[in-house]
C-alpha cells in the first residue's frame, strides 16, 4: 500500500512532539579500493536478457513516492562571476550565474548569462539576447524548433558554445533482416535525449556543430569546464521482449561527429547489478567538448536513476527500491481486519568517476530509507553523506517515519550513521556545509536540526530549533547564518495547514541553540514559488545584499480574514519577482515587486492564475542592472535607483 503525503489533507497528520530516537554506529575504517565496471557481469545476449527478466520479481520494483515531493536544494554560496569585456579586455563588472549545488559544477537551466548576452530556452525556440547595456537590448538571434520533434528543456553556455538539451521524437529504421525474417525494413518511433551543441562565436548566426542522442527520457546533467555529462532512463518493454520471437534491439545512441546512423548498444556491452534487477536501462554518457575526436563515453546498465549528485570528480546516481513487507493480520473479536503492510525503502547509489568527458563506474552502495532529491547527497573529504526518510508518516507503530543520516566510505560502505531523528516526520530540506549538515523535518512544527559531521564515524545532533511552518530549501548566507525558504503553518490540535510563503534567516552561531533571527511571510494560503521546487529560481548575492525570486501571491479578502479559517485559500493578487535587501542588522527588506502581467491579465485572473507566458521565471543581474525574464519580455531596472530602463518584447 502506498499513500502520498498530499493524500494526508494538505500538510500534516496527527501531531507528535519531536523526541529523538537516535542511533549512532560505525563500521570499519574506510579504504581507497573501489569497484570498476569490469566487476559487474554483462547481459551478454538477448537470450540471457530474457532469463534475467524471467528470474526477477518485477512487481517489487517501482519508483518511490515520498509523502510529498517538495524540492530541496543546495547551492554554491555565491552566484556572482567576474566577466572580461572582450572589446576592451578590462573587467567590466559582475553578473549572476545559475544557483548550483556545488561550486565548479554547472547545472543546466532555462536562462543563462555570460555577462553580455542572455540565453533563454522556451518550448519551441532558444533566444540569444544582447542584454548589456540594458538601454540597447535586442534579440540577436533565434534557434527555432518548429517541427515539434525537439523540445528544448535546459541549456549550458560557455565562452564559445551553447549546449541545448531536450527531448526528441524520432523515427528510426532497421535494415532488412535486422528484426524481420521477411527482410522488410522496420521503422520504429523513438524518444531520445538530444544534446545540440552550437558554436556561438557569432551570436547572430549560431552554428550547429555536434548532436548527441541517447534513447530514453532525460534525467539530469552536469558540466565541469569543457566536460559534459548526461544521464537518461530508458523504459524496457518486458512484455514485448518476452512475447516476440525475433530479437528486440537494445537502446540506441548517436554522435553526429562519429556516426551518420543510430547505433544500437549491444547486449554484450550492457551490464547489470546481480542483486538489483530493474526492468529499465540507465544510460550515463560523457563527452569532452574540446576534443571532437574523442568519442562519447557511454555506460549502460539494467537499472534506473531518480536523482543525481555530482562533485568535481564523481557523479552519483540514486534510485529507490520499495519492498512491501508481509501483510499483518489482527484479530478483533469475531472479525478479522487487515493492517496496511509496512513499506521498507532502500536507496541504492551508483558512483561514476568523471575525467575530461570520460566516465566510468566505480562502485555501488545502499542505505535504508528514501531521499528527497539531489540535496540529500554530498561528498566531502572522500566520504559520501546521504540523508534519508524511512517508514511512513501515516503509521503510528514501529514503522512510522524516521529520518537518518549515513556516512559512506570510499567503497560506499556505511562508515557512520545517525538514525531515528524526529519520528513521525519526514525530511523537507537538507543542506550539507563542510563539517555540518542542516536538516528540516516537519509534521506540525518545523524542527531545524544542526548535525555535527566532524567525526564521520559518529555523526551527532548539536542542536534543534522548533518553530511553526517549514523550509523547503536552505541556502547559506555565511558560515553562521542560513536562509530558509518554505511555508508558514497554522495548526489546530490535530492538523497543521500551510499558509503563505515564509522566508527566515537562522542564526547558528551557537550550534546548540539555533535561532530564527528574522522572518517574513508573503501572502496567504495558496502562495507559491518555483524556488520551493527548484533552487535555480533563486538570485542571491551577499555582496550586493540582494535576494530575489519569482512568486505567485494569493491573499485572503477582508471577508475571508474575518472568518479566520486557516484552511481557506486566498485569491490571486500577483505574479512576478519579489526583490529584497538582506543584511544581518535589518533582515529582509522588500524593495521591489516586479511583474510582467498587464492590467488586463490581472483583471482576467479571478481567484486563480496559471502558467502564463508573461510569468517571470528568472531574475538575473549584470553589474548594477536587474533583469527579470518571462517568455514574453525581458524587463530591466537599476538596483541603485529603481529606475526602469527598458522592456524588450520577445514574441515574434
ZABA-305813 format. One record per residue: residue in one letter; x, y negated, z of N, C-alpha, C, CB in turn. Coordinates in steps of 0.2 Angstrom, whole numbers, plus 5000, padded with zeros to 4 digits. Each point is the difference from the previous one (the first is absolute). Last residue first. Glycine has a CB too. Layout:
REM ZABA-305813
AXYZXYZXYZXYZ
...
END
This chain:
REM ZABA-305813
X503748154843500149984993499449964998500750104997
X500249915029499650044995500149974993499250035009
X501849875011500450064997499650044995500650005010
X499749735001499550054998500450064997499049924999
X502049905019500150034993499550054999501249975001
X499349805015499650064999500150024993499149965009
X502349865010499850034993499550065001501149954995
X499749905023500449984994499750024994501050015007
X498349925020499950054994500349974994498950035005
X501849925021499849974994499950054995500649905002
X500250115021499450034998499749974994499850025012
X502449954999499549945000499350034998500949934996
X501150225007500149945005499549955000501250024998
X498850184988499950015007500149945004500450124998
X498649884977500649995003499950025008500449914992
X498350204987500049945004500650005004498850005000
X499750154978500649985004499949945004500750054992
X498050174993499949935003500749995004498750015000
X500350164980500549995004499949935003500850084994
X497350104995500449945001500650015004498949944999
X499550244994499849944996500449945000498950045002
X501450175011500050024993499949944996499750125003
X501449815019499450044999500150034993499349945008
X502449925011499950044994499450045000501250004998
X500349785014499550055001499850034993499549945011
X502749915000499650034994499550055003501049984992
X500749805018499650065001499650024994500049975013
X502549894992499350004996499750075002500449924991
X501849995014499549985005499350004997500949925005
X500950254986500249945003499549985005500649974990
X498350204999500649984997500249935002499750074990
X498550145019500349935000500650004995499649985012
X497850164991500750005000500349935001500050104992
X497750085010500249945001500850005000499049975007
X498750194983500749995003500149935001500450104994
X497449975000500350065001500750005003499450054991
X498149805004500850005001500250065003499949885002
X497950094983500250025006500849995001499050085002
X499549904978500349945003500250015007499249944993
X499850234994500649994997500349935002499650064990
X498850105026500049954994500749994997499049945006
X499750235011500749994997500049964994500350115005
X497849855013500250064997500749994997498950034997
X499149885023500449994995500350064997500349885005
X497450035011500650044999500449974995499550105005
X498449805002500350035006500750034999498850025005
X500649814977499550035004500450035007499250034990
X501649874987500350055004499450035005501149955000
X498949864984499750064998500250065004500149964989
X500749825015499349995000499750074998500049884997
X502350105002499850005007499250005000501149935004
X499950044975500150075003499850015007501050004993
X498949794997499550044997500150075003499949934989
X501649915016499449995004499550044997500349885002
X502150224994499649944998499449995005500450004988
X502050145016499350004999499749934998499950115007
X502449955001499949994993499350014998501150054998
X500249875026499650044997500049994992499250015010
X502149945016500049994993499550054997501249955000
X499549925024499550064998499949994992499450005012
X502649915008499650004994499550064999501049944995
X500350015026500149944996499650004994501150005005
X499050125021499750014993500149934996499250095004
X502250035017499749944998499750004993500749935008
X500450235013499750004994499649934999499950135000
X502049875018499650064998499849994993499650025011
X501849835004499349994999499650064997500349884998
X502050145008499749955005499349994999501149945000
X500350204987499950035006499849955005500950084998
X498449924976500650005004499950025007500449904992
X498350074981500150045006500749995003499350084995
X498749834986500649985003500150045006500149894995
X498250184984500249985007500749975000499250095004
X498649974977500749995001500249975007500149974988
X498050184996500149975006500749995001499050055006
X499550004971500650005004499949965007500750024989
X497250094997500649964998500550025005499349914995
X497950095005500550054997500649964998499150094997
X498449875019500749984997500350064997500149905008
X497750115003500149935000500649984996499449995011
X498750234995500649974996500049935000500050104993
X498850025028499949994993500649974997498849985002
X501050205020499949934998499949994992500849975010
X498550255007500549974995499949934999500250114995
X499150045027499849974995500649974995498949975007
X501150145015500050054995499949964993499650095008
X500449815014500750014998500050054994500449995012
X497849834997500050074999500750014997498750014998
X500049785010500650035003500150085000499949905008
X498549914984499850075002500550035004499350004990
X501149795001499549995006499850075002499649894996
X501850084985500450005006499549995006500949944994
X498150074985500350065001500450005007500150034988
X499049775003499550055002500250075002499249944993
X502349904998499849985007499450045003500349884997
X501350244985499649935000499849995007499550024988
X502750125004499350015003499749934999500350095008
X501850004976499849965006499350015002500949924998
X501350184985499350005002499949975007499850104993
X502349904986499749985007499250015000501049925002
X501550174985499249994999499749995006500050074990
X502749905002499550025005499349994997500849985009
X502250024986499349994998499550035005500450014988
X502049885019499750064997499349994998500750065008
X501749825005499549994996499850074997500349884997
X501549965020499750065000499449994995500450045012
X502149834997499450014995499750075000500549914993
X501549955016499550015005499350014996500649925008
X501750084983499549944998499450005005500350014988
X501450155015500449944998499549944999501050074996
X498250155006500149975007500449944999500150115005
X498250014978500649975000500249975007500049984988
X498150194997500249985006500749974999499350085006
X498450034981500549954999500249985007499649964988
X498950265003500349955005500549964997499750085009
X499250114980499649945000500249955005499050074996
X501950165002500349954995499649944999500450104994
X499050095021500549955003500249954995500350095008
X497450044994500550004995500549955002499350044991
X498750015020500050064997500650004996498850015000
X500649805012499950055005500050074997499349935006
X500949874981500650015004499950065005500349884999
X498050034987500450064997500650015004499649974989
X498249945023500649974996500350064997500249905008
X497350015005500550054998500549974996499250095001
X498349885015500649974997500550054999499849895006
X498250165005500050014992500549964997498850005001
X500449935023500050074998499950004992499650045012
X501349734995499750055004500050074997499249905005
X502649874993499350034998499750055005500349984989
X502249985015499749974994499350034999501249984995
X500649985027499650054997499649964994499850065011
X502749935006499449974996499650054997500749894998
X501550095022499550034996499549964996500250105007
X502349925010499549964996499650054996500849904999
X500650205017500249935001499549954997501250035000
X498950225010499749974995500049935001499250094998
X502550105012499549955001499749984994500549965010
X501050265003499949964994499449955002500550094992
X501150055024499449965000499949964994500149995013
X501850154989499550045005499449965000501050045006
X500749874981499850064997499550045005501050004992
X499749745006500050055005499750064997500049915010
X500149944975500649985003500150055006500049884996
X498250104986500350065003500749995003499350074992
X498349804999500649995002500350065004499749885002
X498450074977500250035006500749995002499250094997
X498749804988500750005000500250035007500149904993
X497650124989500349995007500850004999499050055006
X498449944980500750004999500349985007500049964988
X497650145000500349985006500850004998499150045008
X498249964980500750025000500449965005499950024988
X497550045018500449964995500850034999499249905002
X499350275009499749944999500449964994499649995012
X499850284999500549954997499749944999500750094995
X498550085024499849984993500549954998498850035001
X500850185019500449944998499849994993500950015008
X497850145013500349994993500449935000499050074995
X499950025025500150064996500449994993499050055005
X500349785011500250055005500250064996499349965009
X500949834977499550015005500350065004499049954994
X502449864990499850075002499449995005501150054998
X500549824981499649995006499750075002499749884997
X502550014988499550055001499649985006500750094995
X501249824983499750005007499550055001500349875000
X501650174982499449985001499949995008499650064990
X502749924995499550055001499349975000500950085005
X502049884996499549984996499450055000500849944992
X501649975022499550054999499449974996500350065010
X502549894996499349974998499650064999500549894995
X501850075021499750034995499349984999500750105002
X501849855012499349984998499850044994500149885006
X502250125003499650005006499249984999501149975006
X500750044977500150065004499650015006501150004995
X497849864986500750005001500150065005500249874999
X497950124988500149935000500749995001498949975004
X499850254986500449975004500149934999500650105001
X497250064996500549974996500549965004499249994990
X498650205008500449975005500649974996499750085009
X497650014987500649994997500549965005499550014989
X498250065016500150044995500750004997498849994997
X500149965028500449974995500150054995500649935008
X497350015011500650044998500449974995499350105003
X498749855019500250004993500650054998499649885000
X500350015025499450024995500350004993499149955008
X502650125011499749944998499450024996501049925001
X501350175014499350024998499649934999500150115007
X502749994993499549945001499350024998501049924998
X501650215010499349994996499649945002500050134999
X502850005003499449965002499450004996500949935005
X501150224993500349945004499449965003501050004993
X499350274998499649945000500349955004498950064998
X502550134988499649995006499649944999500850065008
X501050144980499649944999499549995006500150014988
X502050155008499549995005499749944999500650075008
X501150014977499850065003499449995005501250054998
X500049774992499550034995499850075003500649954991
X500049825020500350065001499550054996500549985012
X499049804987500849995000500350075001499949895005
X497750034993500350054995500850005001499049994992
X498549925021500749995000500350064996500049945011
X497649924988500350065001500749994999499050064996
X498649815009500749984999500350075001499949875003
X497450074992500550045003500749984998499250095002
X498149814999500749994996500550045004499649894995
X497650135004500650015004500649994995499550085009
X497949844991500550014996500750015004499449934991
X497850145013500549955001500650014996499649985012
X498750174986499649955002500449935001499250095005
X501850094983499350035001499549955002500650115003
X502249914987499449975002499450045001500449914993
X502650045004499450045000499449975002500850105003
X501949834989499349985002499550064999500349884997
X502650085006499450044997499449975003500750105000
X502149864996499449975002499450044997500649885002
X502350165003499450014996499449975004500550104994
X502449885006499450005003499550024995500349915008
X502050074988500050045006499350005003501249995002
X498949924975500650025003499950055005500449894997
X497550044995500549944999500650025004499149924999
X498350174991500650025002500549944999499850124997
X497449915005500649964997500650035004499349894998
X497950174997500650025003500549954997499750125002
X497449925001500649974997500650025004499349904996
X498650195008499849954995500549974997499049985007
X500550275007500449954998499749954995501050085003
X497550055015500450024995500449944998499250084996
X499450045027500149944995500450024994499949925010
X499750225010499349984998500049944995499650045010
X502649995005499550064998499349974999500650085007
X501949814995499349985000499550054997500549894998
X501950215001499849935001499349984999501249974997
X500150255001499549995004499949925002500250115004
X502349984989499350024998499549985005500550104994
X502249884996499549965005499350024998500949915003
X501850194991499349994999499749965006500050104992
X502549994993499749975006499249994998501149955003
X500150184982500649995005499849975006500749994990
X498350154987499849965006500650005005498850024998
X501850024976499750045006499949955005500650104997
X500449864981499349995001499750055005500049954988
X502450015007499750064997499250005000501050065004
X500349765006500250004993499750064996501049945003
X497650005019500749994998500250014993500250045011
X497549865003500350064996500749984999498950034995
X499049895022500649984997500350064997500249905008
X497250014999500550055000500649974997499150094999
X498449845014500649984996500550055000499849885003
X497350095001500750035002500549974996499550115002
X497749905008500549974995500750025002499249904998
X498150215004500649985004500549974995499850085009
X497450014992500549974997500649985005499249964991
X499250255015499949934998500649974997499249995010
X500450244999500249984993499849934998499850124997
X499749985024500750004999500249994993500150085010
X497649834995500350065003500749994999499050074999
X499249794992500149985007500350065004499149924999
X500749984973500050055005500149985007500450084991
X499649784989499450015002499950065005499649964989
X502549965001499749955005499350025003500749924994
X501350264997499449964997499749965006499850094991
X502850045003499450005003499549964997500550035011
X501949884988499850075000499350005003501250055000
X500649764988499450015004499850084999499749875000
X502949994997499450044998499450005005500850074993
X501949824998499450005005499450034997500549895005
X502450124991499350004997499550005006500550064990
X502449915002499550005005499350004997500849935007
X501950154988499449984997499450005005500450054989
X502549915011499450045002499449974997500550015011
X501749914985500050074998499450045003501349995000
X499049775003500650035003500050074999500049915008
X497750014986500549965003500550045003499149925003
X498450074982500650035000500549955004499850074989
X497349985009500649965000500650045000499449915006
X497650094993500750034999500549955000499550094993
X498249865008500050055005500750035000498850025000
X500449834983500349975006500050045006499749894996
X499350174983500750005000500449975006499849994988
X497850105017500249984994500850005000498949934997
X499750185020499549954997500349984993499749965012
X500750294999500349935000499449964997501250034999
X498750215015499949974994500349935001499050074996
X501550185018499649945000500049974992500249975012
X501950184999499350005001499649934999500250105008
X502049974978499949985006499250015001501049925001
X501350154982499350005001499949985007499750094992
X502249924986499850005007499350005001501149955003
X501050084976499350005002500050005008499650054988
X502449894991499850035006499249995001501149985004
X500349944977500550025005499850035006500649914995
X499050024976499750035006500550025005499050044994
X501449774987500050075001499750025007501050014992
X499549784987499650025006500050085001499349894999
X501949874986500050085001499650015007501150024993
X499349765001499550034995500050075001500249914992
X501449975021500049974993499550044996501249975002
X498650145019500749974999500049984992500650075009
X497950055014499949964994500749974999498849975002
X499950255011500649955000499949964993500850085008
X497250055006500450004994500549945001499050044993
X499050125023500649944999500350014994500150005012
X497450075000500550024995500549944999499250084994
X498950005026500449954997500550034995499849935010
X497650135003500750034997500349944997499550124998
X498649915022500249964995500750034997499449895005
X498250205008500750005000500249954994500250125005
X497549955011500349974995500750005001499049934997
X498650205011500749995002500349974994500050095008
X497449935002500449994994500749985002499049964994
X498750185018500649955001500450004993500050015012
X497350064989500750025001500549955000499750104994
X497849885015500449994995500750025000499349904999
X498750235013500449945001500449994994500050025013
X497650124991500750004997500349935002499750074991
X498350095022500249944996500750004998499149935006
X498750235004500750004998500149944996500250135001
X497949955019500249984993500750004999499049935000
X499850115021499850064995500249984993499150035007
X502249855011499450035002499850064995499649905006
X502349994986499649965004499350035001500649904995
X502250154995499350035002499649955004500550115000
X501549864981499849995007499350025001500849905000
X501550124982499350025001499949995007499950084991
X502049844989499950025007499250015001501049945004
X500750084973499449965003499950035007499549984989
X503050014999499450045001499449975003500850105000
X500949734989500150055004499350055000500949935007
X500249914973499450015005500250065004499249944992
X502549894995499950075001499450015005501250034998
X500249784985499550015005499950085000499549884999
X502649944992499650074999499650015006500950054994
X500549734993499650035005499750074999499849885004
X502549964987499350034998499750045006500450014988
X501849815002499650035006499450034997500549925009
X502150004983499350014998499750045005500349994988
X502049855009499750055004499350004997500749985010
X501949934983499349994998499750065004500149954989
X502449925014499650065000499349984998500750065008
X501149784993500350064998499650064999501049965006
X498449815002500449994995500350064997500249895004
X497550155007500649965003500449984993500050055012
X497350024989500750014997500449955004499650024989
X497950135011500449955003500750004997499350015011
X497950074983500850014999500349945004499950054989
X497650115009500449945002500750014999499149975008
X499550204984499549955002500349935002499350095004
X501250164981500249955004499549955002501150014995
X499350274996499749934999500349965005499050054995
X501550214992499949965006499649944999501150055005
X500750124982499350015002499849975006500050114994
X501949784990499950055005499250015001501049965006
X501249914979499350025000499950055005499949974988
X501949825003499950055005499350025000501049975007
X500949884977499350025001500050065005499749964989
X501849824999500150055005499350025002501149965004
X499749924972499550005006500250065005499149934993
X502950004990499350025000499650005007500450084991
X501649774998499950045005499350025000500949955007
X499949894978500250074998499950055005500949944993
X498649825010499550044996500250074998499649894996
X501149945024500350054996499550044996501050005008
X498449825008500649984997500450044995500149935010
X498050135004499849964995500549964996499049985007
X500750265006500449955000499949954995500950075005
X497450125008500349974994500549945001499050044993
X499350185018500449955001500349984993500250035012
X497650135000500449984995500449945002499250044991
X499050175018500449945002500649994995499850035012
X497750114992500549984995500449945003499350054990
X498950165018500349945002500649994995499650025012
X498050144986500749984998500249945003500050074990
X498150125018500149944996500749994999499149945006
X499650225009499850014993500149934996499350095003
X502150015019499549964999499849994992500349945011
X501350215010499749994993499449955000500450124998
X501649955020499549954999499849994993500549945009
X501250215000499650005005499449944999500950055008
X500949994976499750065001499550005006501050054997
X499649764985500250015007499650075002500249875002
X500750064972499450005005500350015007499250044991
X501549884981500250035006499450005005501249974999
X499450014973499649985005500150045006499149964992
X502050074987500349945003499549985006500649974989
X498950214997500650025002500449945004500150094991
X497849894997499950035007500750035003498850044996
X501149754986499950075000499950035007500750014990
X498649754999500550035005499950075001499949895006
X499749964971499650045006500650025005499150044992
X500749744990500450065002499650035006501149954996
X498349874982499950025007500450065001498949955001
X502049904980499450045001500050015008500050054988
X501849835002499449974996499450045002500749974991
X501649995024499650054997499449964996500250085009
X501749815003500350074999499550044996500749995010
X498849794997500749994997500250074998500249905008
X497650075002500149984993500750004997498949945002
X500050225016500449945001500249984993500550045011
X497650135002500349984994500449945002499150044993
X499350205016500449935002500349984993500250035012
X497950175000500449974995500349945002499350054992
X499850195021499949934999500549984994499749985012
X499750274986500149965006500049934998500750095005
X497950104981500749975001500049965006500150004988
X498550235006499849935001500749965002498850025004
X500750224982500449965005499749935000501050084999
X497350124994500749974998500349955005499550014988
X498550105017500450054998500749984997499050074998
X499149815021500350014993500550054999499849884999
X499250085022499550034996500350004993499149955007
X502149965012499950075001499550034995500149975012
X500649804986500650045000499850085001500749905004
X497649944999500250014992500650045000499549894997
X499850055024499550044997500250024993499149955008
X502249905005500150075001499550044997500649975011
X500449794985499450034998500150085001499649914992
X501849875019500050064996499350045000501250015004
X499849724998499650055003500150064995499149915004
X502749905003499650024994499650065003500949974992
X500549805017499750065002499650024993499949975013
X502449864992499350014997499850075003500349934989
X501849865013499750065002499350014998500750005010
X501849854985499350014999499850075002500049914991
X502249905009499850065002499250005000501150025007
X501349844984499350005001499850075001499849904992
X502549925008499750075000499350005002501150045004
X500549774995499850024993499750075000500949934995
X499049965028500449974995499850024993500950015008
X497750105006500649985004500549984994499750085010
X497549984993500549984995500649985005499249974990
X498450205010500449955004500649984995499750055011
X497550074991500749994997500449965004499550014988
X498050165011500449945002500649994996499450005011
X498650144982500050005008500449935002500050135001
X498749964975500549965003499950015008500149924990
X499150284993499849935003500549975004498950055001
X501550124977499750005006499749935002500850095003
X501349994980499350025000499750005007500250074990
X501749775001500050065004499250025000501149975007
X500849854978499350035001500150065005499549954989
X501849815000500150075004499350025001501149975005
X500349854977499350025003500250075004499349944991
X502149824998500050075002499350015003501250005002
X499349794988500650044998500050075002500649895001
X497849874993500050075003500650044998498849995000
X501049745002500150054996500050075003500749924993
X498449805009500250065004500050064995499649955011
X500349784985499950064996500350065004500149934990
X499949865020499449994995499950064996500349885000
X501550105016499350015003499549994995500549965011
X502050134986499649954997499350015003500749994989
X500750155020500549954999499649944997500950084999
X498250145009499749935000500549955000499150055007
X500450234987500549955000499749935000500950084994
X497950155015500149954995500649965001498749994999
X499950265007500649965002500149954994500550095007
X497550085004500249964994500549955002498950014995
X499950235014500449955002500349964994500350065011
X497550124997500549974995500349945002499250044991
X499450205017500349945003500549974995499850045012
X498050124981500749995001500149945004500350074990
X497750114999500149945004500850005002498850005004
X499850134975500550005005500049935004500750094994
X498050094986500049945003500550005006498849984997
X501350184981499850005007500149935003500350125001
X499850064975500149935003499650005007500049964988
X501250234993499649995006500149935002500050125003
X500450044973500249955005499549985005500749954991
X499450294997499749944999500349945005498950064996
X501550195002500549964997499749934998500550104995
X498650105017499849994993500449954996498950035003
X501350035021500250054996499950004992499850075010
X500749735009499450034996500350064996499349895000
X502049955012499550025005499450034997500449915008
X501650044980500249985007499550035005500649904995
X499250114980500250055003500349995008500350044989
X499549754995499750074999500450055003499549964989
X500849815023500150034993499750064999501149955000
X498049865016500550055001500050034993499750025012
X499649724997499850064996500650055001499449934992
X499349855022500650034998499850074996500749955010
X498349805000499850064996500750034998498849964997
X500649855024500350024994499750064997501149955003
X498849845016499650064998500350014993498949975006
X502149905017499950014993499650064999501149944997
X499849875024499750074998499850004993499650015012
X502549844999499250015000499850074998500049884997
X502249925007499850075002499350005000501050035007
X501149814984499350005001499850075001499849904993
X502549935007499850075000499350005002501150045003
X500849784987499350005003499850084999499749874997
X502949995003499550054998499349995004500950084998
X501349805004500050014993499350044998501350005000
X499349925022500249954996500050014993500749975009
X497550165006500749985002500249954994500350115006
X497350025004500349954996500849995002498949944998
X498750245003500649985003500349954995500250115006
X497149994999500649984996500649995005499249944992
X498150195005500549965004500649984996499650065010
X498350034980499850005007500549965004499550114999
X499449934974500649985004499850005007500549934991
X498550214989499849955004500649995005498750045000
X500750084974500549985006499749955004501050034993
X497750054989500450065001500549995006499850044988
X498749795001499750035006500450075002498949954996
X501549874987499750064997499750045006500950004991
X500449785010499250004999499750074998500249884996
X501949995015499950085000499350004998500950045008
X501249764992499350025000499950074999499649894996
X502149905012500150074997499350035001501250015003
X499749724996499550055002500250074997499149915002
X502249835004499850054995499550055004501149994994
X499549795014500550014995499950054995500849965008
X497649875008500150074998500550014994498850025004
X501349775014499650024994500250084999500149884995
X500449875022499850074999499750024994499950005012
X501249794998500150034993499850075000500949924998
X499149965023499749954995500050024993500349915008
X500950215009499350025001499649954995500150045012
X502450044982499749965005499250005000501049925000
X499550284998500449945003500349964994500350075010
X498350124985499749975006500449945003499550125003
X499950054975500549955002499749965005500650004989
X498750255004499849945001500549955002498950045003
X500350214986500649975002499849925000500850104995
X497650145006500149934998500749985003498849975000
X499750264993500549985004500249934998500450115003
X497250054994500649974997500549985006499349954990
X498550165012500250024993500549964998498950024998
X500449985025499750064998500250024992499149985008
X502649865005499350005001499750074997499949875000
X502550005010499750054997499350005001501050075001
X501249744998499350035003499850054996499749895004
X502549945002499850064996499450035003501250024996
X500349735004499650055004499850054995499549915008
X502749914992499450034997499750045005500550004989
X501449895019499849964995499350024996501249974998
X499750155020500249935002499949954995500850055007
X498650184992500750005000500349935002500050094991
X497650085014500349934998500850015000499049945006
X498450214994500750005001500249934998500250124999
X497450045005500349944998500749995003498949955001
X499950255001499649974995500349934998499050075003
X502650135008499449965002499749974993500549975011
X501650225000499649974995499449965002500450094993
X501949945021499450044999499649964994500050045012
X502849994998499449964997499450054999500849924995
X501550075022499550054996499449964998500550105007
X501149795006500450034995499750064996500949975007
X498149975016500549964997500450044995500049925010
X497650174998500750005001500449954996499950135003
X497749874996500150045007500850005002499050074997
X499849734988500150074999500250035007500449984989
X498549804997500150025007500150075000499349915004
X501349934975499550045002500250025007499850044989
X501149735005500050064997499550055003501249994997
X499549725001499750065003500050064996499349935007
X502449864991499450024998499850065004500249954988
X501649815011499950075002499350024997500749995011
X501349844979499550005005499950075002499449904997
X502250024987499549954999499550005006500150024988
X502650035006499450035004499549955000500850075007
X500949934972499949985007499550045004500549884997
X500050134979500450045004500049985007500750014990
X498149914990500549965002500550045005499249904999
X499050204989500149944995500649965003498850004997
X500350195015500450024994500249944996499550125001
X499949895025499749974994500550024995499449915006
X500350245016500449954997499649984994501150055004
X498050045021500050014992500549954997498850045001
X500550095024500349944997500150024993500649975010
X497550135008500650014996500349934998499650124996
X498550005023500249944996500750014997499449935008
X499150195009499850014993500249944996499150085003
X501550065022500049944996499850014993500849955008
X499250235008499949945004500049944997500550065009
X498750174980500649975001499949935004500550054990
X497650135013500449964994500649985002498949964996
X498950215009500649985003500349964994500150095010
X497350024995500649984996500549985005499349964991
X498250185005500549975005500649984996499550075009
X497749984986500750004998500449975006499749984988
X498050165014500249935000500750004999499049975007
X499150224993500649994997500149924999499950114994
X498650085022500149934997500649994997499249955009
X500750255002499449975002500049935000499950095008
X501350074975500149975006499449975002501249984998
X499250234986499749945000500049975007499250044991
X502450134992499749985006499649945000501050055005
X499450134974500249945003499749985007500249964989
X500050295003499749954998500349945003498950064997
X501250225004500449954998499549944997501050084998
X498450145009500249975006500449944999500150115005
X498950044979499549975003500349965006499250084997
X502150074989499949934998499549965004500350044988
X501350175015499449985002499849934999500150095009
X501650094977500049955005499249995002501049944994
X499950224990500250025007499949945005500950084995
X498649904981499650065003500250015007499950054989
X501449794999499349985001499650055004500149924990
X502150145003500049955006499349985001501149964997
X499150174985500150045006500049965006500750084993
X499349824986499350035001500150045007499750004987
X502349905005499549955002499450035002500549924993
X501050224996500249995008499549955003501250034997
X498650014980499850055003500150005008500250074990
X500749774995499349995001499750065004500049944989
X502650005016499650024994499249995001500950084997
X501049845018500350044995499650024994500550055010
X499649825013499450034998500250064995499249905002
X502650025015499749984994499450044999501049964995
X500349995030499950044994499649974994499950095009
X501849785009499350024999499950054994499749885005
X502450025002499850055006499350024999500849945007
X500349914978500250074998499750045006501049964993
X498949805009499550034996500150074998499949894995
X501150035028500149984993499450034996501349995001
X499449945027499850054995500149974993499250055008
X502349895014499449984997499850064994500249875003
X501650055020499850054995499349994997500850085005
X500349815014500049964994499950054994500849925005
X498350085022500550024996500049974993500150115006
X498949865021499950004993500750024997499149915001
X500150195023500349944997500050004992500850005010
X497350135003500750005000500349944997499950124999
X497849855012500250064997500849994999498950024994
X499049875023500649994996500150074997500549915007
X497449935006500450064999500649994995499050075003
X498649825012500649994996500450065000500049885004
X497350035001500550055000500649984996499150095001
X498649795011500650004996500450075001500049875001
X497650015003500250075001500650014996498850035001
X499849745009500650034996500050085002500749895000
X497149935000500550035004500650034995499150035009
X498949794989500650034996500550035004499849914991
X497450075010500549965001500650034996499649975012
X498050064979500450035005500649945001499850134997
X497649914989500649965003500450045005499349904998
X499250174979499949995007500749975003499250105000
X500749854975499550045003500049995008500250094991
X500349744987500350045005499450055003500849905003
X499149954977500749995002500250065005499949884998
X498050124986500449945000500750005002498949955001
X499750265000499649935001500449945001499150075005
X501650164988499949995008499849935001500950085002
X499850004976499350045002499949995008500250084990
X501849845000499549964998499350035002500749964990
X501350165013499949955005499449954999501250015002
X498750254989500449944999499949955005500050014988
X499950265010499649955002500449945000499250065007
X500750224986500449945000499549945002500850054991
X499450245012499649945000500449945000499150065006
END
